[in-house]
């Protein structure tokens, strides 16, 4: 019988971090200095035009050949790491999945026909403020479109959308009009999290799996219908850190891993950027080595018993949720498949105070004399009730996947966006596997009186 194991990757990776901080304070500037900086920035932007250029990614093995043109964002001759990371993310995630799948499938079937992955991208929309890039042909994973703001190099995020009942009711009506089902709060982020903004419309790039088609679909909604202004969606602060992406790859007969690790650069916080990069890489590498050793032990034990199994599969992905003068918040997903009906993933968030470099716990966000736990529990309960009501309205049946929720923990998972606090839970922690990672977004405006 194959040896089984229960690995505690979260315990491996959730180490503390205390960095030295920036070389100088990250504070609001005086008005006169702001004007001077804005004028310098304007002159620099005129000299350093924002462009998107192709970069070839190639890979060739017995079972897999990859030839993809990836988009690279530049300001003049300098690569914008933030914008490039965002535009390349669909490609990088697909590449890493293809690499580990090739290892797995080749072990299962040595006579497997070689898989060819080739293509590139096209600029689907561009104006003076933003650019949206689409993979061509489509990659067939979670998303194929990415959009970045030219002034900051940052992504148009789900959290920038108005999170209220009227907004989502209007979006639902346009989805139905387009022949597509409404979406409820549980999968709204995955379905409607990729979009761009034209002069008058909000354009959602819906994944094919939700649209029920072979390709992703576009749903166009007038900004006026959503009572949104274009400016409210495209305004973002300049980031302190440039955050790029570095591939990490391991391939053995018993263990295959491919993924992306954040890489930090900053003119203002050079030493902190180096320490952040080293810390995150160490987290991934240490966790990978522990899991690889475990996989090797199981593989050799089973082989001695007359069984040879395919390699354990692991992928690492990350998203930057916030990156400004106050906080850096990024979300990492560690996926593993070791056999069985489906894989598992363990999700972690790292929230860093930009000025000090210190990693934050949830309690650090709140005043010392407030019972933030009770307040946040009440907010979550409200969202659970609302989600159950929405599910019944949309699907005609009563269903509450989050019935296991009782309270947030002392070391609750969370991340920060520009406008909200997002609390999330592990798989199985408060809901069945099919419910995915439960997430509850709470606007800062709802809790600002309690916060530091």
N, C-alpha and C positions, 0 to 999 in steps of 0.2 A: 504494500500500500504506500502511496506517495506520502512523504512526511509533510505535514502542514505546520504553519507557524503564525503567530500573531505579533506583528512588529509594531513598535511604538514610535513611528517616525516623528510624530508631533513632539514627543518628549525629546527626541534627538535634536530637532531643529529649533525649538522654542527657547533658545538660550537668551540670556540678557545681553544688552549692549549699552556701553557707556562711552561715547566718543568725546574728543577734545573740543569740539565746537568750531565755529568759524573764526577766521583770523580777526574779524571785526564784527561789530554789532549789525544785525539786520533790522534796521529800524526805518520808520517813515522819514523821508528827507524833508528839509525845509523847503518852502515853496520856491525860493529863488534857485536853489540847487536843482529842484525838480525841473524847472523850466530849462536850465542849461543842459541837463541830461537829456530831456526830450528833444532839444534842438540837435544835440550831438547824435542821438539815436536816429532822428529823421535823416540827417546827412549820411549816416552810416547805412541806413536802409536803402537810400537812393543809390549808394555805391555798391551795396551787397544785395543784389537782386535774388529773391527767393525762387529757386528752380527745383524741378524734380528730374533726375537723370537716372538712366539704367545702370545696374550693377549685376554682373553675371554670377550666379551661384551654380557650380557644377559638382556632381558626384557620380562616380561610376564603379559598380561592383558586379559580381556575377548575377545578382538578382534584381538590381535597381540602378537605373540611370536617371539623374536629375539635371535638367538644363532649364533654369528659370532666370528671367530678368527681374531683379528686385528693384523697387524704387528707392532712390537715395535723395534726400532733401538737402539742398545746399543754400547757403547764403554767400554769394560770391564764390570763392574757392573753398570755403570752410563748410564741412559737413555739420548740419544741425542734428545732433544725436537724438534729441527728443522727437522731432518730426520724423526722422528716418525710422526710429524704433516703432512709432505708431503705424506708419505706412507699410512697414515690412512685417508687422506682427502676423497677419493672416498667412503670409508665405512661410515665415519661420516656424509657426506652429504646425503647418502642413508638412514642411520638410522633416521636422523632428518625428512626427507621427509616421511618415513614410519610411524613415530610417529604421525605427524600432519594429514596425510592422514587417518590413522586409526580413529582418533577423528572425522574427517569430515564425513567419510563414515559410521561410527557407528551411528552418529546423523541422517544421511539420512535413514539408514536401520538398526534398532536395531536387526533384524534377520540375519545380515551379518555373513557369515562363517568366523571363525578365520583364519587370515593369518599367515603363518609360513615362516620366513626368516632365513635361516641358511646357513652356508658355511664358507669359509676362504680365504686363499690366497696361491699362490705359487710364488717362485722366478723364474721369466721368464728368466732373464739374470743377470749374475754377473761376474765381473772381479775385478782386483785390484783397479780400480778407481770408479766404480759405481755399483749400484744394482737396478734392475727393478722388481717390484712386480705387479702381476695381481690378481684380485679378481676371485675366483672360488667357485661356479658358478658366472657368470657375474651379476653385480648389476642392469644393465639396465638403468642407468642414463647417465650423460654426458660422463664420462670416467670410465674405469676399470683398468687402468694401471698407476703407478706412478714410477718415477725414481729419485734417489738421488745420489749426489756425496759423496763419503765416506770421503774425506778430510775435507769438509765444512759442510756436512749434508744438503746442499741446493739442490733445485730442478733444473733439466734440464729445462730451460725455453724457451718459444717461442721466446723471444727477443734475445736469443743467436744465432738464425738462421740468415743466411745472408738474409737481406731483399732487394733483388734486382730483376729486371725483369728476368735476366738469370737464377737465382736460381729457381724462382717459375715456370718458363717455363719448366725447367728440371723436377721439381717435378710433374707438371701437366702431362708431357709425361709419367712418370712412373705410375701415377694414371690411365691414360687411358689404358696403357699396362696391368694393373692389372684388367681391367674391371670396373673401378670406375671413376665417373665423376671428371672433374677438379673442383677446388674450386676457387672462386674469393676472393678479398680482404675483403669483408664484413664478411665472415664466416671462413676465413682461420685460425684465431686464435683458434676457437672452434674445427675445424677439425684436424689441424696439430699441435696443441699445446702440445700434449702428445707424447713423443718419447724417445728413448734411443740410445746409440751409442755403436756399437761393435768395434772390431779392424779395420774393413774396411767398415762398413755400417752404415747408418742412418736408423733406424727402426721407422716408424710412426705407432702408434696405433690408427687407425681410428675408431670413434664411429659407432655403428651399424646403427644408424639413418641416417648417411651420406652414409655409404657403401651400404645401401639397403639390409642388411642381418639380420639374427637373432642374430648374435654375432659380436663383434668388429673384425676388419681386420688388418693385418699387411702388410705394404708396405715397402719393403727393397730397399734402393737406395745406390749404392756405393758412398762413400765419394769423390772418385776421380771424379765421374760424376758431382758432385756439386762443385768441386774445393774447398773442405773444408778439413781442417786438424782436426783430432780427438782432438788435444790439444786446438784448438780454441773454442771447444764446452764444454770441461770439466774443463776449468780453471775458478776458482772463488775464490775471496778473503775470508779469514776467517771472519765469522760474529762476531760482537760485542755482539749481543743479541741472546740468545736462545729463540725462540718463539714457545710456545706450544699452545694447543687448549683445551678450557674448555666448556663443554656442559651447555647450559642454557635452561630450560624447564618449560613451564607453560601450564596447561590444565584445562579449565573450560567449562561449557556448551555453552558459548558464545565466547570463545577466546582460540585458541591453538597456541602455539609457541614452536619451538624447533630449536636450532641452536648452533653455535660454536663462542666463544669469544676468541680473542688472549690473551695469558698469556706470559709476558716478564720476562726473567731472564738474569742477566749479572753479572759477577764477577767484571768487570771494572766500570759498571754504575749501581750499585745496587739500589740506590734510584730512579734514573730515570726509571729503569725497573719497580719498584713498582708503581710509579706514572702513567706510561703508562698503566699498567694493570688495575689500579683502574679507570683511566679516561675512557678507552674504555668500561669497564664493566658498569660504570655509564651511558655512552651514551646509551648503549643497554637497560639497565634496566629502565632508565627514559623514553625513547621512548616507551618501551613495556608497562609501567604502564599507560602512556597517552592513547595509543591505546586500551589497555584493558578496561580502564574506558569508552572510547567512545563506544567500542563494547558492554559493559554491558548496557549502556544507550539505545542504539539502540535495543538491544535484549529485554530489559524489556518493552520499548515503543511498539514494535511490538507484544509482548506477550499479553500486555493489550488490544491490538486491535484484538486479536484472531489469530495472526500469530506466529509460532515458527520456527525459521530458524536455520540451522547448524552453528557451530562456525566459526568465522573469522579465517583464516589460515595465519600463519606467519612463515617464516624461515629466519635464519641469516647465511650467509656463508662469509668466507674471504679467500684471497690469499695474500701471501707475495711476492711482486714484486721485492724488493731489500732489502738487509740486509747486510751492510758492515760498514767499519770504517767511511764512509762519511754520508750515509743516510739509514734510514729505511723507506720503502714505502710499505704500505699494502692497499688492496682494499677490501671493504666490500659491500655485496649485501643484501639488506633488501627486502624480497619478501612478498607480501600479496595477499590473495584471499578472497574477500568479496562477491562473487557472480558475475554472468555474464559470458561472453564468455571466458574470460581469466583473469589471475592475473596480477599484476603489480609489478615492483621492482624498488627500488631506490638505486642507487649505489654511494658510496662515497669513496674517497681515503684520507688517512692520510699520509703526508710526513713529516718526522721528521729529523732534523739535529742531527746526532748521538752525536756529541761532546757537543752541548748546550742543547739538548732536546727540542728545539723550533720547533713548527709546522710551516711549510713553506707555503707561498702563491706563486703563479706562479711568481710574480714580483721579489721575493727574489732571483730567480735564475739568473737574468739578471743585467747587468750594468745599472747604473742609467740614463745614457745619450743615451740609444738606444731605438728605437721604436720597441720593440719586438713584439707588437701586430700585426703590419703590416706584419712583417716577418713571424710570425706563421700563420696568415690568408692566406698569399700567399702559404705557404707550404700545408695547408689544401686544398686550392682550387686545387693545382696541384694533390693531391691525389684523390680528388673527380673526376676530369677529367679522371685520369688514371683508377679509379674503373669503371666508366661508359664505357670506351673503352674496358676494360677487360670483362665486362658483355656482351657487344655486341659481342665480339669475341667468348666467350664461349657459350652463349645462343642464339645468332643470333637475338637479339632484343635490342633496345635502352632503357636504364633505368638508371635514376639517383635518388636514394632514398634520397640523401642529398641536394636536391634543396633548402631546407629551411635554409641552412647555410649562414650567413652574416658576423659574426665576433665572436671571442671569447669574453667572458665577463670579468668583473673586478675580479670576483671570480671564474675563470674557473676551472672545474674539471681537475685534472691531476694526474699521478703517474710517478715514476721514475723506470727505470730498470738499469742494469749495463752499458748499452750503449745508452740509448735513453730516450727521453721525450715522454710520451703518453698523449695526450689530449682526453678527452671523454665528451659526452653530455648525458643529461637525455633522457629517452624515450619520444618521441613526440617532443623533443625540436627542432630538425632540420630534422627529418625523421619520417615516419610512424612507428607504433608499430612493424610491421613485420620486419623492418630493424634492430631491436634490439638496443643495446647501440652503437652508432657510436664512433669508436676509430680511432685516427690518430697518428701513431708512427713516430717520427722525431728523427733521429740519432743525437747524440751530435756532431758528426763530421760536420754536416751541419750548426750548430749554435754556435760552440764553441767560435767564435770571439765575440759573443754578451753576453756570460755568465760570471758570477762572477768567 
